[in-house]
Amino acid sequence: MTDPLHRPYKQLETTPMLKPRPTPTRELINLDGLWRFGVDGSVGDAPWSSRLDTPLEAPVPASYNDLFTDSAIRDHVGWVWYQRTVRVPRGWDGQRVVLRVDAATHEGKVYVDDRLVAQHVGGYTPFEADLTDVVAAGQEFRLTIGVNNELTNETIPPGTITVSADGRRRQTYLHDFYNYAGLARSVWLYSTPPAYVQDVTVVTGLDGATGTVDYTVSTNVSAPVRVRALDDTGREVATADGTRGTLRIDDVTPWRPGKAYLYDLVVEVLDGEDVMDSYSQPFGVRTVEVRGTKFLINGEPFYFTGFGKHEDTPVRGKGHDPVYLVHDFQLTDWIGANSFRTSHYPYAEEVMDFADRHGIVVIDETAAVGLNLAVTGGLAGRVTQRTFSPETFNDKTQAAHAAAIRELVARDKNHPSVVMWCIANEPSSNEEGAREYFEPLVDLIRELDPTRPVTYAAVMFATFKNDLIADLFDVLSLNRYYGWYVATGDLATAETYLEGELRGWVERFGKPIIMAEYGADAMPGLHSVWDQPWTEEYQEDYLAMNHRVFDRNEAFVGEQVWNFADFQTSNGIHRVDGNRKGIFTRDRRPKAAAHALRRRWTGLNGRKPGGDERPA
Ligand code: GCB
């Protein structure tokens, strides 16, 4: 870091990120479907300035990489262009017109006809453009969205661009999952009245049988505000006036893991008796707290079971798909899991909403994966280049990371399913500079959300002896692969190593521990009578060994297997058509280990296996 006290993120403003919803005063149009598509260089110098000259069409939402048979598109580094025409409904005269892009990975530029109306960096959070002054009710406009997939040391996640001998630009990065890009989530056009609700924040508590709901509303005008809490039958259960205050809900039904219950907060901006704008924000009443080595939801100990996941399916890449959404949650339920981590980036809002409605607990992660140059030094963690330095990850990286944190919290703060923030995956937390880099970011997220615990997923090289940041966090999330990357094929030695390391973390930090990643690749159909890596039996035995160790450790509050399903990676000799640590294959068929996990997890209801904790 050039100057650790310099905190550039303090100047960054976060745009409110209320999810667009149809309400009595707002209309919403989905712009998904087939758009004209072209790669930069093949569609003219200013592709937005006329009809895109291309034979290609691409579906939105989807990553574009696996759609076409042309490797120049799959491996393209830089901008691609999406285009379609949009008609503004004629009834929207006098309304504010807003375009919302749920995700443009990793940078987006929006043009209405010839005009640039929005630009945004950060591939997994939404952004908006106010089109009121540039479009007209009843008229059509040409909508062009440029999407750039480049990763550098100033982006989150980071990466490096090099030029190969034949002049092609190549992208490398420090994470294994494939760098899918494009418009992987929906695009929307919506209306609001000229006076409108900008943002809503809800923080809930439990006071005996009464639920407390602290709310804060911001509006673009100074006008009276009324809020009403409705239960799931639409009955009004509490009401208040003003832009901030506390509602009390008697005989509240709390949101519980496995037993979701949602209320709606109807926020109205008033002009006398007239409602100028109305917005509905779902919320659940629940509390989260870390006490000693326990993780409490609604005051009761909770034990996480589940997975690190990816947004990854065949052909679609990271494209959001409601079919896989429903099926993945079904499999989560079938296997008895109660949680997942949004490794390694914020997931589509539809996923978060579904988790809210179905009582699945989420650890919500930023896209800060790969702040670790020791990993490129091989499995020994040999440092070939300092991770945190002016030439590598510096205060510009930190500013991008801060922006990612701000946007994640702004988008997901009202989800009851989100019980913890994870601000990075496997940073080089044992290296000089890590504390200067992370301390301001932990301060930032606590300032943005004082209610949720904060964690990071610690890499193997960061041990209880050398980690420099663990004390800043509430929960220790460890990624450990004893028996896979270390002591490969020797589960007895792996068990000793794991046991010893976990004891060390408990003794030094006295905080709750979650195994945020543990896993072994398995090729479906490969079997052996011996402890042979890559077989289905070995994956099962590897997990059983881990579970023995977890169950002996009183500070353990959860286990999330790496990974829910096999997923696509960049090319590399460690991977056979992707990462095969999935408990399900990429097309969601169970490997043998799935049945073993189901036997372990089913019926736990948030209790530790063999533990004496009450159900959460
Ligand atoms: C890790 C990473 C994860 C990888 C996994 C693996 O530690 O956090 O992104 O996919 O290891 O399988 O190597």
Residues whose N, C-alpha, C, O or C-beta is under 5 A from the ligand:
A	BS01	GCB	D176 E426 N479
